[in-house]
Amino acid sequence: MKKLIRTVTASWLIKVFIVSSLIAQFGSTSFACGLCSGKQENLKPQYYMELEKIHEHAVKNTREANVWTVYTAIFRTLDFTFQSPGSGGQTHVNISFSDSEMAMIRQALESYKELVFSYSGGMMKINMKIEIIEEPLKSMSPVKDKYWLSPEDAKNMITGHYAPGHTDNILAYVKTNDGQGQEVPTFLWGGALGGDYGLDGAGWISIQDGGGIPTNGELELHEWLHVVDWALYHRTNFPDELVCSPDDGRYEGQDGGDPCYRRKPSEPNWLGFYYHIMSGHITPEMWRVARCRP
């Protein structure tokens, strides 16, 4: 087993050559499909066969899980004045998370941590620090006529609360709709940036809660997989085509996306697709070295 791992990880030049050749011959779509067990065996070079052999031994792996460090900031109150879309006037909101909503976020975070450990085959675990930021958040960044919580909006409020160079990603929550008429038009529900645009080289995830966060961890896992996708390529030099985006999920009968997964009508959410990414596209050896911190 150790010899096999050394063989697979010995030369990235060989891997990049294989990747380039495969993409040139079949295109990136066929390449992604060829990563999955039992799919288009004729497209798999020996390199991927060896990766699958490593994957088969994951259950027997006795090494400690790799640790991904997350700093989570929950901004209790949004006290924000913004340009109202269309009207040209300004709107002011003062929106706060209730204690029960805080508890739901904590439950979602626990679910997310459990999913990461389980779906990675025990090869990755989340080490998380959670802080409630009582100082009101007064800034959100515009995207056309909508808004999201960017790293620059939070930077001055959380600097010194996490360890630069030792934090893989920052996760921030803000409530943008109180259900009683106060609402900030948001550009997205959850957004993610790689370490190139995050703070101090850490990935960035923000969640704009416009009416209830699911507690199953699905939303957090989706955004985290965007950061993982960026980090595996930019931090650990794995070929970018190895891992598909969590946005590449498709229903049965739809075109595009990851060709070796289709969500069935009986599936209640996208967790099956995320498991597919984490257990099929990302191997145990990749999980062992994954990081976003510089």
JONORJO-V251698 format. One record per residue. N is the residue number from 0. RES is the residue in one small letter. OMEGA is omega in whole degrees, -180 to 180 (* if undefined). NEAR is the number of other ideal C-beta (glycine too) atoms within 8 Angstrom. D_LAST is the distance of its C-alpha to the last C-alpha in whole Angstrom. Layout:
n->[N:N]
res->[RES:RES]
omega->[OMEGA:OMEGA]
near->[NEAR:NEAR]
d_last->[D_LAST:D_LAST]
//
This chain:
n->[0:1:2:3:4:5:6:7:8:9:10:11:12:13:14:15:16:17:18:19:20:21:22:23:24:25:26:27:28:29:30:31:32:33:34:35:36:37:38:39:40:41:42:43:44:45:46:47:48:49:50:51:52:53:54:55:56:57:58:59:60:61:62:63:64:65:66:67:68:69:70:71:72:73:74:75:76:77:78:79:80:81:82:83:84:85:86:87:88:89:90:91:92:93:94:95:96:97:98:99:100:101:102:103:104:105:106:107:108:109:110:111:112:113:114:115:116:117:118:119:120:121:122:123:124:125:126:127:128:129:130:131:132:133:134:135:136:137:138:139:140:141:142:143:144:145:146:147:148:149:150:151:152:153:154:155:156:157:158:159:160:161:162:163:164:165:166:167:168:169:170:171:172:173:174:175:176:177:178:179:180:181:182:183:184:185:186:187:188:189:190:191:192:193:194:195:196:197:198:199:200:201:202:203:204:205:206:207:208:209:210:211:212:213:214:215:216:217:218:219:220:221:222:223:224:225:226:227:228:229:230:231:232:233:234:235:236:237:238:239:240:241:242:243:244:245:246:247:248:249:250:251:252:253:254:255:256:257:258:259:260:261:262:263:264:265:266:267:268:269:270:271:272:273:274:275:276:277:278:279:280:281:282:283:284:285:286:287:288:289:290:291:292:293]
res->[m:k:k:l:i:r:t:v:t:a:s:w:l:i:k:v:f:i:v:s:s:l:i:a:q:f:g:s:t:s:f:a:c:g:l:c:s:g:k:q:e:n:l:k:p:q:y:y:m:e:l:e:k:i:h:e:h:a:v:k:n:t:r:e:a:n:v:w:t:v:y:t:a:i:f:r:t:l:d:f:t:f:q:s:p:g:s:g:g:q:t:h:v:n:i:s:f:s:d:s:e:m:a:m:i:r:q:a:l:e:s:y:k:e:l:v:f:s:y:s:g:g:m:m:k:i:n:m:k:i:e:i:i:e:e:p:l:k:s:m:s:p:v:k:d:k:y:w:l:s:p:e:d:a:k:n:m:i:t:g:h:y:a:p:g:h:t:d:n:i:l:a:y:v:k:t:n:d:g:q:g:q:e:v:p:t:f:l:w:g:g:a:l:g:g:d:y:g:l:d:g:a:g:w:i:s:i:q:d:g:g:g:i:p:t:n:g:e:l:e:l:h:e:w:l:h:v:v:d:w:a:l:y:h:r:t:n:f:p:d:e:l:v:c:s:p:d:d:g:r:y:e:g:q:d:g:g:d:p:c:y:r:r:k:p:s:e:p:n:w:l:g:f:y:y:h:i:m:s:g:h:i:t:p:e:m:w:r:v:a:r:c:r:p]
omega->[180:180:180:180:180:-180:-177:-174:-171:-172:178:178:178:-179:-179:177:179:180:-178:-179:-178:179:-179:-176:-172:-175:-175:-179:179:179:-179:-179:-178:179:-168:-177:176:-177:174:-178:-177:-180:-173:171:-177:-180:-177:174:-180:177:179:177:176:-178:180:-179:-175:-178:-178:-176:-178:180:176:179:171:-177:177:-173:-178:169:-178:178:176:180:-173:-173:171:179:-161:174:-175:178:-178:-180:174:-173:-178:179:180:178:177:177:172:-171:-178:169:172:178:179:177:175:-180:178:177:178:178:178:180:176:178:179:179:179:179:-180:-179:-177:-174:177:-179:-180:-177:-179:175:-178:171:-169:170:-179:176:172:180:-176:177:-178:174:-174:-176:167:-173:-180:169:-170:-179:179:-171:172:180:-178:177:-178:179:-174:-169:-175:-177:-176:176:-177:-180:180:-176:177:-179:179:-179:-178:172:176:-180:-176:178:172:178:-174:-180:-179:179:-178:176:177:-177:171:177:-174:-180:-179:178:176:179:-177:175:175:-179:179:179:176:-179:176:177:177:173:-178:174:173:179:179:-175:-179:179:175:179:177:-176:-178:178:-176:-178:-180:-179:179:-178:179:-180:173:179:179:179:178:-172:-179:179:-171:-178:-174:169:171:178:-175:-176:-179:-172:178:180:173:174:-175:177:178:174:174:-180:178:177:175:179:178:-173:-177:171:173:-179:180:178:-178:-179:-175:-177:-177:-178:177:178:180:175:178:178:-172:-179:-178:-179:-179:-177:176:179:177:177:-176:-177:-176:176:171:178:-178:*]
near->[6:5:6:10:10:8:8:11:6:6:5:6:6:9:10:9:8:10:12:8:8:13:11:5:5:9:6:7:8:12:14:13:13:13:11:11:6:4:9:8:6:4:10:9:7:6:10:10:9:11:11:9:9:15:11:6:10:11:5:5:10:3:5:3:10:12:8:14:12:13:15:13:14:13:15:10:11:15:8:11:6:11:9:9:7:5:5:5:6:7:8:6:13:9:11:9:12:6:6:6:11:12:8:11:12:9:9:15:13:9:12:13:12:9:12:15:12:7:11:14:10:9:11:12:11:12:8:10:8:8:10:7:11:5:5:9:16:5:7:14:10:9:7:5:7:10:14:13:14:10:11:7:10:16:9:5:10:15:7:4:7:11:6:9:8:6:14:12:15:18:13:15:14:13:12:12:11:10:4:4:4:8:9:13:7:11:9:7:7:12:11:11:11:12:14:7:7:15:12:9:10:16:15:15:17:14:14:16:13:8:5:5:11:8:8:8:15:11:12:15:15:12:14:13:13:13:17:12:12:13:16:14:12:8:12:10:5:9:8:6:9:11:13:10:8:14:5:9:10:11:7:7:4:8:4:5:10:13:8:10:12:8:11:6:5:4:8:3:7:11:10:10:12:15:9:13:14:12:10:10:11:14:8:13:11:12:13:9:8:14:10:16:12:6]
d_last->[29:27:29:28:24:24:26:24:21:22:22:20:22:25:23:22:26:27:25:26:30:30:29:31:34:34:31:28:30:32:29:27:31:31:28:30:32:36:35:36:36:38:34:32:32:32:28:28:31:29:26:29:30:27:27:30:30:27:30:30:27:27:23:22:19:16:14:12:12:14:15:19:21:24:26:30:31:31:33:33:35:35:37:39:39:42:44:42:43:40:39:38:37:36:35:34:33:36:35:36:33:31:32:32:28:27:29:27:24:26:27:23:22:25:25:21:22:26:25:22:25:23:20:18:18:17:17:18:19:21:23:26:26:29:29:30:28:29:27:26:25:28:28:32:34:31:28:25:23:20:17:19:22:20:18:21:22:19:17:17:18:14:12:9:6:8:9:8:11:14:17:20:24:27:30:32:35:38:40:43:42:39:37:34:34:30:29:27:27:23:21:17:14:11:8:10:12:11:11:8:6:7:10:14:17:20:23:27:29:33:35:34:30:31:31:30:26:26:25:22:21:22:19:17:18:17:13:13:15:13:10:12:13:10:7:10:13:16:18:18:22:21:20:22:22:23:25:27:29:33:36:39:41:38:37:33:30:29:32:32:32:35:35:39:41:41:37:37:33:30:29:31:29:25:26:27:24:22:25:26:23:20:22:21:19:17:16:16:13:11:8:6:4:0]
//
